[in-house]
């Protein structure tokens, strides 16, 4: 199983987790586009299928901001984007977090 990326770690201050900003994962030519089947798919299952780890549903949702971060709002058979490969997508996320922190002074 792949290593877990703690996205909260960048926002822990004195042991308290501050609110996370929304970070949109920009499209890449290597991303996967799939139809979301409402009665079958869940973010943890998709994460496990594409990343061999069930803990990256948040990353998939970050690539699909039109659904507001809730998988329950994704219409049946709507096409969603799976950021792929995982390592490159995590790197994108980390770069955007670092930019955010630099701009906001966090």
KOLGU-4560 file (N, C-alpha, C; in nm, 3 decimals, padded with zeros to 5 digits):
<recs>
<n_xx: 00.084 n_yy: -00.117 n_zz: 00.000 ca_xx: 00.000 ca_yy: 00.000 ca_zz: 00.000 c_xx: 00.089 c_yy: 00.125 c_zz: 00.000 mol: A seq: 1 type: UNK>
<n_xx: 00.048 n_yy: 00.226 n_zz: -00.072 ca_xx: 00.124 ca_yy: 00.349 ca_zz: -00.082 c_xx: 00.128 c_yy: 00.423 c_zz: 00.051 mol: A seq: 2 type: UNK>
<n_xx: 00.228 n_yy: 00.507 n_zz: 00.067 ca_xx: 00.242 ca_yy: 00.586 ca_zz: 00.188 c_xx: 00.132 c_yy: 00.692 c_zz: 00.195 mol: A seq: 3 type: UNK>
<n_xx: 00.089 n_yy: 00.724 n_zz: 00.315 ca_xx: -00.015 ca_yy: 00.824 ca_zz: 00.334 c_xx: 00.045 c_yy: 00.963 c_zz: 00.338 mol: A seq: 4 type: UNK>
<n_xx: -00.019 n_yy: 01.057 n_zz: 00.267 ca_xx: 00.022 ca_yy: 01.197 ca_zz: 00.268 c_xx: -00.072 c_yy: 01.272 c_zz: 00.363 mol: A seq: 5 type: UNK>
<n_xx: -00.017 n_yy: 01.328 n_zz: 00.468 ca_xx: -00.096 ca_yy: 01.402 ca_zz: 00.567 c_xx: -00.113 c_yy: 01.546 c_zz: 00.522 mol: A seq: 6 type: UNK>
<n_xx: -00.225 n_yy: 01.575 n_zz: 00.458 ca_xx: -00.247 ca_yy: 01.710 ca_zz: 00.406 c_xx: -00.276 c_yy: 01.810 c_zz: 00.517 mol: A seq: 7 type: UNK>
<n_xx: -00.304 n_yy: 01.764 n_zz: 00.636 ca_xx: -00.330 ca_yy: 01.853 ca_zz: 00.749 c_xx: -00.201 c_yy: 01.903 c_zz: 00.814 mol: A seq: 8 type: UNK>
<n_xx: -00.092 n_yy: 01.832 n_zz: 00.792 ca_xx: 00.034 ca_yy: 01.863 ca_zz: 00.857 c_xx: 00.080 c_yy: 02.006 c_zz: 00.830 mol: A seq: 9 type: UNK>
<n_xx: 00.055 n_yy: 02.056 n_zz: 00.709 ca_xx: 00.096 ca_yy: 02.192 ca_zz: 00.674 c_xx: 00.017 c_yy: 02.300 c_zz: 00.748 mol: A seq: 10 type: UNK>
<n_xx: -00.092 n_yy: 02.262 n_zz: 00.813 ca_xx: -00.179 ca_yy: 02.360 ca_zz: 00.877 c_xx: -00.197 c_yy: 02.333 c_zz: 01.027 mol: A seq: 11 type: UNK>
<n_xx: -00.100 n_yy: 02.262 n_zz: 01.085 ca_xx: -00.101 ca_yy: 02.241 ca_zz: 01.230 c_xx: -00.017 c_yy: 02.350 c_zz: 01.294 mol: A seq: 12 type: UNK>
<n_xx: -00.079 n_yy: 02.425 n_zz: 01.383 ca_xx: -00.010 ca_yy: 02.531 ca_zz: 01.453 c_xx: -00.033 c_yy: 02.511 c_zz: 01.602 mol: A seq: 13 type: UNK>
<n_xx: 00.075 n_yy: 02.487 n_zz: 01.675 ca_xx: 00.068 ca_yy: 02.456 ca_zz: 01.818 c_xx: -00.028 c_yy: 02.341 c_zz: 01.847 mol: A seq: 14 type: UNK>
<n_xx: -00.023 n_yy: 02.239 n_zz: 01.762 ca_xx: -00.104 ca_yy: 02.120 ca_zz: 01.782 c_xx: -00.247 c_yy: 02.131 c_zz: 01.734 mol: A seq: 15 type: UNK>
<n_xx: -00.287 n_yy: 02.250 n_zz: 01.688 ca_xx: -00.423 ca_yy: 02.273 ca_zz: 01.640 c_xx: -00.423 c_yy: 02.281 c_zz: 01.488 mol: A seq: 16 type: UNK>
<n_xx: -00.519 n_yy: 02.211 n_zz: 01.426 ca_xx: -00.529 ca_yy: 02.213 ca_zz: 01.280 c_xx: -00.615 c_yy: 02.332 c_zz: 01.239 mol: A seq: 17 type: UNK>
<n_xx: -00.556 n_yy: 02.421 n_zz: 01.160 ca_xx: -00.627 ca_yy: 02.536 ca_zz: 01.106 c_xx: -00.706 c_yy: 02.494 c_zz: 00.982 mol: A seq: 18 type: UNK>
<n_xx: -00.806 n_yy: 02.573 n_zz: 00.943 ca_xx: -00.883 ca_yy: 02.538 ca_zz: 00.822 c_xx: -00.794 c_yy: 02.526 c_zz: 00.698 mol: A seq: 19 type: UNK>
<n_xx: -00.822 n_yy: 02.424 n_zz: 00.619 ca_xx: -00.747 ca_yy: 02.402 ca_zz: 00.496 c_xx: -00.808 c_yy: 02.483 c_zz: 00.383 mol: A seq: 20 type: UNK>
<n_xx: -00.725 n_yy: 02.545 n_zz: 00.301 ca_xx: -00.779 ca_yy: 02.616 ca_zz: 00.184 c_xx: -00.818 c_yy: 02.514 c_zz: 00.078 mol: A seq: 21 type: UNK>
<n_xx: -00.909 n_yy: 02.554 n_zz: -00.010 ca_xx: -00.940 ca_yy: 02.467 ca_zz: -00.122 c_xx: -00.828 c_yy: 02.480 c_zz: -00.225 mol: A seq: 22 type: UNK>
<n_xx: -00.773 n_yy: 02.369 n_zz: -00.265 ca_xx: -00.668 ca_yy: 02.365 ca_zz: -00.367 c_xx: -00.720 c_yy: 02.282 c_zz: -00.482 mol: A seq: 23 type: UNK>
<n_xx: -00.730 n_yy: 02.344 n_zz: -00.599 ca_xx: -00.775 ca_yy: 02.272 ca_zz: -00.718 c_xx: -00.654 c_yy: 02.206 c_zz: -00.784 mol: A seq: 24 type: UNK>
<n_xx: -00.668 n_yy: 02.079 n_zz: -00.814 ca_xx: -00.563 ca_yy: 02.005 ca_zz: -00.884 c_xx: -00.581 c_yy: 02.030 c_zz: -01.034 mol: A seq: 25 type: UNK>
<n_xx: -00.484 n_yy: 02.093 n_zz: -01.094 ca_xx: -00.491 ca_yy: 02.126 ca_zz: -01.236 c_xx: -00.483 c_yy: 01.999 c_zz: -01.322 mol: A seq: 26 type: UNK>
<n_xx: -00.552 n_yy: 01.998 n_zz: -01.435 ca_xx: -00.550 ca_yy: 01.880 ca_zz: -01.523 c_xx: -00.412 c_yy: 01.850 c_zz: -01.581 mol: A seq: 27 type: UNK>
<n_xx: -00.387 n_yy: 01.721 n_zz: -01.601 ca_xx: -00.266 ca_yy: 01.672 ca_zz: -01.668 c_xx: -00.309 c_yy: 01.575 c_zz: -01.777 mol: A seq: 28 type: UNK>
<n_xx: -00.228 n_yy: 01.558 n_zz: -01.876 ca_xx: -00.261 ca_yy: 01.465 ca_zz: -01.985 c_xx: -00.268 c_yy: 01.320 c_zz: -01.937 mol: A seq: 29 type: UNK>
<n_xx: -00.209 n_yy: 01.292 n_zz: -01.823 ca_xx: -00.206 ca_yy: 01.154 ca_zz: -01.770 c_xx: -00.326 c_yy: 01.123 c_zz: -01.681 mol: A seq: 30 type: UNK>
<n_xx: -00.409 n_yy: 01.224 n_zz: -01.651 ca_xx: -00.526 ca_yy: 01.201 ca_zz: -01.566 c_xx: -00.622 c_yy: 01.102 c_zz: -01.631 mol: A seq: 31 type: UNK>
<n_xx: -00.700 n_yy: 01.038 n_zz: -01.548 ca_xx: -00.803 ca_yy: 00.943 ca_zz: -01.594 c_xx: -00.939 c_yy: 01.012 c_zz: -01.586 mol: A seq: 32 type: UNK>
<n_xx: -01.020 n_yy: 00.995 n_zz: -01.687 ca_xx: -01.157 ca_yy: 01.047 ca_zz: -01.690 c_xx: -01.250 c_yy: 00.927 c_zz: -01.690 mol: A seq: 33 type: UNK>
<n_xx: -01.338 n_yy: 00.924 n_zz: -01.591 ca_xx: -01.429 ca_yy: 00.808 ca_zz: -01.577 c_xx: -01.571 c_yy: 00.856 c_zz: -01.549 mol: A seq: 34 type: UNK>
<n_xx: -01.671 n_yy: 00.776 n_zz: -01.585 ca_xx: -01.808 ca_yy: 00.808 ca_zz: -01.543 c_xx: -01.827 c_yy: 00.764 c_zz: -01.397 mol: A seq: 35 type: UNK>
<n_xx: -01.884 n_yy: 00.852 n_zz: -01.317 ca_xx: -01.911 ca_yy: 00.821 ca_zz: -01.177 c_xx: -02.046 c_yy: 00.751 c_zz: -01.169 mol: A seq: 36 type: UNK>
<n_xx: -02.044 n_yy: 00.631 n_zz: -01.117 ca_xx: -02.168 ca_yy: 00.554 ca_zz: -01.102 c_xx: -02.213 c_yy: 00.563 c_zz: -00.957 mol: A seq: 37 type: UNK>
<n_xx: -02.316 n_yy: 00.641 n_zz: -00.936 ca_xx: -02.361 ca_yy: 00.681 ca_zz: -00.802 c_xx: -02.388 c_yy: 00.563 c_zz: -00.708 mol: A seq: 38 type: UNK>
<n_xx: -02.444 n_yy: 00.458 n_zz: -00.755 ca_xx: -02.476 ca_yy: 00.345 ca_zz: -00.668 c_xx: -02.361 c_yy: 00.246 c_zz: -00.652 mol: A seq: 39 type: UNK>
<n_xx: -02.248 n_yy: 00.273 n_zz: -00.716 ca_xx: -02.134 ca_yy: 00.182 ca_zz: -00.708 c_xx: -02.008 c_yy: 00.252 c_zz: -00.657 mol: A seq: 40 type: UNK>
<n_xx: -01.983 n_yy: 00.372 n_zz: -00.706 ca_xx: -01.857 ca_yy: 00.439 ca_zz: -00.677 c_xx: -01.863 c_yy: 00.522 c_zz: -00.548 mol: A seq: 41 type: UNK>
<n_xx: -01.750 n_yy: 00.523 n_zz: -00.480 ca_xx: -01.725 ca_yy: 00.611 ca_zz: -00.366 c_xx: -01.581 c_yy: 00.658 c_zz: -00.380 mol: A seq: 42 type: UNK>
<n_xx: -01.548 n_yy: 00.769 n_zz: -00.320 ca_xx: -01.412 ca_yy: 00.823 ca_zz: -00.335 c_xx: -01.308 c_yy: 00.728 c_zz: -00.277 mol: A seq: 43 type: UNK>
<n_xx: -01.338 n_yy: 00.663 n_zz: -00.165 ca_xx: -01.240 ca_yy: 00.571 ca_zz: -00.108 c_xx: -01.216 c_yy: 00.451 c_zz: -00.200 mol: A seq: 44 type: UNK>
<n_xx: -01.322 n_yy: 00.404 n_zz: -00.265 ca_xx: -01.308 ca_yy: 00.291 ca_zz: -00.358 c_xx: -01.230 c_yy: 00.332 c_zz: -00.483 mol: A seq: 45 type: UNK>
<n_xx: -01.259 n_yy: 00.452 n_zz: -00.534 ca_xx: -01.185 ca_yy: 00.500 ca_zz: -00.652 c_xx: -01.038 c_yy: 00.522 c_zz: -00.618 mol: A seq: 46 type: UNK>
<n_xx: -01.014 n_yy: 00.578 n_zz: -00.501 ca_xx: -00.877 ca_yy: 00.599 ca_zz: -00.455 c_xx: -00.801 c_yy: 00.466 c_zz: -00.445 mol: A seq: 47 type: UNK>
<n_xx: -00.866 n_yy: 00.366 n_zz: -00.390 ca_xx: -00.804 ca_yy: 00.234 ca_zz: -00.379 c_xx: -00.777 c_yy: 00.176 c_zz: -00.518 mol: A seq: 48 type: UNK>
<n_xx: -00.872 n_yy: 00.191 n_zz: -00.608 ca_xx: -00.858 ca_yy: 00.134 ca_zz: -00.742 c_xx: -00.745 c_yy: 00.201 c_zz: -00.822 mol: A seq: 49 type: UNK>
<n_xx: -00.731 n_yy: 00.332 n_zz: -00.811 ca_xx: -00.633 ca_yy: 00.405 ca_zz: -00.893 c_xx: -00.501 c_yy: 00.429 c_zz: -00.823 mol: A seq: 50 type: UNK>
<n_xx: -00.503 n_yy: 00.436 n_zz: -00.688 ca_xx: -00.381 ca_yy: 00.468 ca_zz: -00.614 c_xx: -00.333 c_yy: 00.356 c_zz: -00.523 mol: A seq: 51 type: UNK>
<n_xx: -00.408 n_yy: 00.246 n_zz: -00.518 ca_xx: -00.377 ca_yy: 00.135 ca_zz: -00.428 c_xx: -00.376 c_yy: 00.180 c_zz: -00.282 mol: A seq: 52 type: UNK>
<n_xx: -00.461 n_yy: 00.280 n_zz: -00.252 ca_xx: -00.469 ca_yy: 00.335 ca_zz: -00.119 c_xx: -00.606 c_yy: 00.405 c_zz: -00.107 mol: A seq: 53 type: UNK>
<n_xx: -00.685 n_yy: 00.375 n_zz: -00.006 ca_xx: -00.820 ca_yy: 00.432 ca_zz: 00.002 c_xx: -00.828 c_yy: 00.574 c_zz: 00.058 mol: A seq: 54 type: UNK>
<n_xx: -00.715 n_yy: 00.635 n_zz: 00.093 ca_xx: -00.717 ca_yy: 00.762 ca_zz: 00.165 c_xx: -00.700 c_yy: 00.887 c_zz: 00.080 mol: A seq: 55 type: UNK>
<n_xx: -00.715 n_yy: 00.877 n_zz: -00.051 ca_xx: -00.694 ca_yy: 00.994 ca_zz: -00.137 c_xx: -00.820 c_yy: 01.040 c_zz: -00.209 mol: A seq: 56 type: UNK>
<n_xx: -00.935 n_yy: 01.012 n_zz: -00.152 ca_xx: -01.059 ca_yy: 01.062 ca_zz: -00.209 c_xx: -01.062 c_yy: 01.214 c_zz: -00.213 mol: A seq: 57 type: UNK>
<n_xx: -01.001 n_yy: 01.277 n_zz: -00.112 ca_xx: -00.993 ca_yy: 01.423 ca_zz: -00.108 c_xx: -00.919 c_yy: 01.477 c_zz: -00.231 mol: A seq: 58 type: UNK>
<n_xx: -00.819 n_yy: 01.403 n_zz: -00.280 ca_xx: -00.742 ca_yy: 01.447 ca_zz: -00.396 c_xx: -00.829 c_yy: 01.440 c_zz: -00.522 mol: A seq: 59 type: UNK>
<n_xx: -00.908 n_yy: 01.336 n_zz: -00.532 ca_xx: -01.000 ca_yy: 01.323 ca_zz: -00.646 c_xx: -01.103 c_yy: 01.435 c_zz: -00.642 mol: A seq: 60 type: UNK>
<n_xx: -01.155 n_yy: 01.464 n_zz: -00.524 ca_xx: -01.252 ca_yy: 01.573 ca_zz: -00.512 c_xx: -01.188 c_yy: 01.708 c_zz: -00.544 mol: A seq: 61 type: UNK>
<n_xx: -01.061 n_yy: 01.726 n_zz: -00.511 ca_xx: -00.990 ca_yy: 01.850 ca_zz: -00.543 c_xx: -00.976 c_yy: 01.871 c_zz: -00.693 mol: A seq: 62 type: UNK>
<n_xx: -00.978 n_yy: 01.763 n_zz: -00.767 ca_xx: -00.970 ca_yy: 01.771 ca_zz: -00.913 c_xx: -01.106 c_yy: 01.796 c_zz: -00.976 mol: A seq: 63 type: UNK>
<n_xx: -01.210 n_yy: 01.789 n_zz: -00.896 ca_xx: -01.348 ca_yy: 01.804 ca_zz: -00.945 c_xx: -01.424 c_yy: 01.906 c_zz: -00.861 mol: A seq: 64 type: UNK>
<n_xx: -01.381 n_yy: 02.033 n_zz: -00.863 ca_xx: -01.437 ca_yy: 02.133 ca_zz: -00.772 c_xx: -01.583 c_yy: 02.170 c_zz: -00.798 mol: A seq: 65 type: UNK>
<n_xx: -01.635 n_yy: 02.138 n_zz: -00.914 ca_xx: -01.774 ca_yy: 02.174 ca_zz: -00.944 c_xx: -01.874 c_yy: 02.102 c_zz: -00.854 mol: A seq: 66 type: UNK>
<n_xx: -01.829 n_yy: 02.000 n_zz: -00.782 ca_xx: -01.918 ca_yy: 01.924 ca_zz: -00.695 c_xx: -01.907 c_yy: 01.968 c_zz: -00.549 mol: A seq: 67 type: UNK>
<n_xx: -01.833 n_yy: 02.073 n_zz: -00.525 ca_xx: -01.828 ca_yy: 02.132 ca_zz: -00.392 c_xx: -01.766 c_yy: 02.046 c_zz: -00.283 mol: A seq: 68 type: UNK>
<n_xx: -01.690 n_yy: 01.947 n_zz: -00.318 ca_xx: -01.625 ca_yy: 01.865 ca_zz: -00.217 c_xx: -01.708 c_yy: 01.753 c_zz: -00.159 mol: A seq: 69 type: UNK>
<n_xx: -01.828 n_yy: 01.731 n_zz: -00.212 ca_xx: -01.914 ca_yy: 01.624 ca_zz: -00.160 c_xx: -01.944 c_yy: 01.523 c_zz: -00.269 mol: A seq: 70 type: UNK>
<n_xx: -01.899 n_yy: 01.402 n_zz: -00.250 ca_xx: -01.923 ca_yy: 01.300 ca_zz: -00.352 c_xx: -02.071 c_yy: 01.272 c_zz: -00.372 mol: A seq: 71 type: UNK>
<n_xx: -02.152 n_yy: 01.301 n_zz: -00.271 ca_xx: -02.297 ca_yy: 01.278 ca_zz: -00.282 c_xx: -02.364 c_yy: 01.373 c_zz: -00.381 mol: A seq: 72 type: UNK>
<n_xx: -02.294 n_yy: 01.482 n_zz: -00.415 ca_xx: -02.348 ca_yy: 01.579 ca_zz: -00.511 c_xx: -02.312 c_yy: 01.547 c_zz: -00.655 mol: A seq: 73 type: UNK>
<n_xx: -02.236 n_yy: 01.441 n_zz: -00.677 ca_xx: -02.198 ca_yy: 01.405 ca_zz: -00.814 c_xx: -02.313 c_yy: 01.329 c_zz: -00.878 mol: A seq: 74 type: UNK>
<n_xx: -02.367 n_yy: 01.380 n_zz: -00.989 ca_xx: -02.477 ca_yy: 01.310 ca_zz: -01.056 c_xx: -02.432 c_yy: 01.175 c_zz: -01.113 mol: A seq: 75 type: UNK>
<n_xx: -02.524 n_yy: 01.084 n_zz: -01.121 ca_xx: -02.495 ca_yy: 00.953 ca_zz: -01.179 c_xx: -02.447 c_yy: 00.969 c_zz: -01.323 mol: A seq: 76 type: UNK>
<n_xx: -02.347 n_yy: 00.897 n_zz: -01.358 ca_xx: -02.280 ca_yy: 00.891 ca_zz: -01.490 c_xx: -02.208 c_yy: 01.021 c_zz: -01.528 mol: A seq: 77 type: UNK>
<n_xx: -02.196 n_yy: 01.115 n_zz: -01.435 ca_xx: -02.117 ca_yy: 01.236 ca_zz: -01.460 c_xx: -01.970 c_yy: 01.197 c_zz: -01.472 mol: A seq: 78 type: UNK>
<n_xx: -01.901 n_yy: 01.254 n_zz: -01.568 ca_xx: -01.759 ca_yy: 01.224 ca_zz: -01.583 c_xx: -01.679 c_yy: 01.303 c_zz: -01.481 mol: A seq: 79 type: UNK>
<n_xx: -01.590 n_yy: 01.232 n_zz: -01.413 ca_xx: -01.500 ca_yy: 01.295 ca_zz: -01.317 c_xx: -01.356 c_yy: 01.265 c_zz: -01.357 mol: A seq: 80 type: UNK>
<n_xx: -01.268 n_yy: 01.347 n_zz: -01.303 ca_xx: -01.126 ca_yy: 01.333 ca_zz: -01.335 c_xx: -01.052 c_yy: 01.277 c_zz: -01.214 mol: A seq: 81 type: UNK>
<n_xx: -00.973 n_yy: 01.174 n_zz: -01.239 ca_xx: -00.887 ca_yy: 01.114 ca_zz: -01.137 c_xx: -00.746 c_yy: 01.167 c_zz: -01.163 mol: A seq: 82 type: UNK>
<n_xx: -00.690 n_yy: 01.250 n_zz: -01.074 ca_xx: -00.553 ca_yy: 01.298 ca_zz: -01.095 c_xx: -00.458 c_yy: 01.179 c_zz: -01.095 mol: A seq: 83 type: UNK>
<n_xx: -00.376 n_yy: 01.171 n_zz: -01.197 ca_xx: -00.290 ca_yy: 01.053 ca_zz: -01.213 c_xx: -00.161 c_yy: 01.093 c_zz: -01.282 mol: A seq: 84 type: UNK>
<n_xx: -00.049 n_yy: 01.039 n_zz: -01.240 ca_xx: -00.025 ca_yy: 00.945 ca_zz: -01.131 c_xx: -00.029 c_yy: 01.015 c_zz: -00.994 mol: A seq: 85 type: UNK>
<n_xx: -00.039 n_yy: 00.936 n_zz: -00.891 ca_xx: -00.054 ca_yy: 00.988 ca_zz: -00.755 c_xx: 00.063 c_yy: 01.078 c_zz: -00.715 mol: A seq: 86 type: UNK>
<n_xx: 00.186 n_yy: 01.031 n_zz: -00.733 ca_xx: 00.302 ca_yy: 01.109 ca_zz: -00.687 c_xx: 00.308 c_yy: 01.246 c_zz: -00.752 mol: A seq: 87 type: UNK>
<n_xx: 00.280 n_yy: 01.254 n_zz: -00.880 ca_xx: 00.282 ca_yy: 01.381 ca_zz: -00.950 c_xx: 00.169 c_yy: 01.471 c_zz: -00.900 mol: A seq: 88 type: UNK>
<n_xx: 00.054 n_yy: 01.413 n_zz: -00.873 ca_xx: -00.060 ca_yy: 01.489 ca_zz: -00.824 c_xx: -00.036 c_yy: 01.542 c_zz: -00.684 mol: A seq: 89 type: UNK>
<n_xx: 00.026 n_yy: 01.462 n_zz: -00.598 ca_xx: 00.063 ca_yy: 01.508 ca_zz: -00.464 c_xx: 00.164 c_yy: 01.621 c_zz: -00.474 mol: A seq: 90 type: UNK>
<n_xx: 00.257 n_yy: 01.608 n_zz: -00.565 ca_xx: 00.356 ca_yy: 01.714 ca_zz: -00.586 c_xx: 00.287 c_yy: 01.844 c_zz: -00.629 mol: A seq: 91 type: UNK>
<n_xx: 00.191 n_yy: 01.835 n_zz: -00.720 ca_xx: 00.113 ca_yy: 01.952 ca_zz: -00.761 c_xx: 00.045 c_yy: 02.015 c_zz: -00.640 mol: A seq: 92 type: UNK>
<n_xx: -00.019 n_yy: 01.933 n_zz: -00.560 ca_xx: -00.090 ca_yy: 01.981 ca_zz: -00.442 c_xx: 00.007 c_yy: 02.052 c_zz: -00.347 mol: A seq: 93 type: UNK>
<n_xx: 00.120 n_yy: 01.990 n_zz: -00.321 ca_xx: 00.219 ca_yy: 02.046 ca_zz: -00.231 c_xx: 00.271 c_yy: 02.180 c_zz: -00.281 mol: A seq: 94 type: UNK>
<n_xx: 00.296 n_yy: 02.191 n_zz: -00.410 ca_xx: 00.342 ca_yy: 02.318 ca_zz: -00.468 c_xx: 00.237 c_yy: 02.427 c_zz: -00.449 mol: A seq: 95 type: UNK>
<n_xx: 00.111 n_yy: 02.393 n_zz: -00.470 ca_xx: 00.005 ca_yy: 02.491 ca_zz: -00.453 c_xx: -00.011 c_yy: 02.532 c_zz: -00.307 mol: A seq: 96 type: UNK>
<n_xx: 00.005 n_yy: 02.437 n_zz: -00.216 ca_xx: 00.001 ca_yy: 02.468 ca_zz: -00.072 c_xx: 00.114 c_yy: 02.564 c_zz: -00.037 mol: A seq: 97 type: UNK>
<n_xx: 00.234 n_yy: 02.535 n_zz: -00.087 ca_xx: 00.348 ca_yy: 02.622 ca_zz: -00.060 c_xx: 00.325 c_yy: 02.762 c_zz: -00.115 mol: A seq: 98 type: UNK>
<n_xx: 00.267 n_yy: 02.772 n_zz: -00.234 ca_xx: 00.233 ca_yy: 02.904 ca_zz: -00.290 c_xx: 00.132 c_yy: 02.976 c_zz: -00.202 mol: A seq: 99 type: UNK>
<n_xx: 00.031 n_yy: 02.904 n_zz: -00.159 ca_xx: -00.072 ca_yy: 02.961 ca_zz: -00.072 c_xx: -00.010 c_yy: 03.013 c_zz: 00.057 mol: A seq: 100 type: UNK>
<n_xx: 00.076 n_yy: 02.933 n_zz: 00.119 ca_xx: 00.139 ca_yy: 02.972 ca_zz: 00.243 c_xx: 00.228 c_yy: 03.094 c_zz: 00.223 mol: A seq: 101 type: UNK>
<n_xx: 00.298 n_yy: 03.099 n_zz: 00.112 ca_xx: 00.385 ca_yy: 03.213 ca_zz: 00.082 c_xx: 00.302 c_yy: 03.342 c_zz: 00.064 mol: A seq: 102 type: UNK>
<n_xx: 00.188 n_yy: 03.330 n_zz: -00.007 ca_xx: 00.102 ca_yy: 03.446 ca_zz: -00.033 c_xx: 00.029 c_yy: 03.494 c_zz: 00.092 mol: A seq: 103 type: UNK>
<n_xx: -00.007 n_yy: 03.401 n_zz: 00.179 ca_xx: -00.085 ca_yy: 03.439 ca_zz: 00.297 c_xx: 00.000 c_yy: 03.460 c_zz: 00.422 mol: A seq: 104 type: UNK>
<n_xx: 00.126 n_yy: 03.419 n_zz: 00.416 ca_xx: 00.214 ca_yy: 03.435 ca_zz: 00.531 c_xx: 00.191 c_yy: 03.334 c_zz: 00.641 mol: A seq: 105 type: UNK>
<n_xx: 00.125 n_yy: 03.226 n_zz: 00.609 ca_xx: 00.101 ca_yy: 03.120 ca_zz: 00.711 c_xx: 00.228 c_yy: 03.044 c_zz: 00.736 mol: A seq: 106 type: UNK>
</recs>
